[in-house]
Amino acid sequence: MAMGGMGMGLSAEQEAFMRKMEMEETLKTYNDTVYRCFGECVDSFRSKTLDGKEEACVRKCAEKFIKFSQRAQLRFAEKQQEMQKQMMEEMQAQQGK
């Protein structure tokens, strides 16, 4: 979720840094998901490919994690909007004094 377009007045350097951090976090999350789902679902190395049970398990595990991540991102965005609104209200109240 890009932060640069939220009117926060970030410099180009700050936006680039934020994008880099987001990419690193995305890659870390992806790697963690692969590691977790593989560890939970693959229990033998009889062949080069996953059997039907293993493939179904990996798919279900990944889908659960993706849904959870999307929900967490949505909640984070909602909370961030609330905080920005509160901050704006506080700034307006201080300017009114």
ABEGO torsion letter per residue (X at the ends): XBAAAAGAGBBAAAAAAAAAAAAAAAAAAAAAAAAAAAAAABABBABABBBAAAAAAAAAAAAAAAAAAAAAAAAAAAAAAAAAAAAAAAAAAAAAX
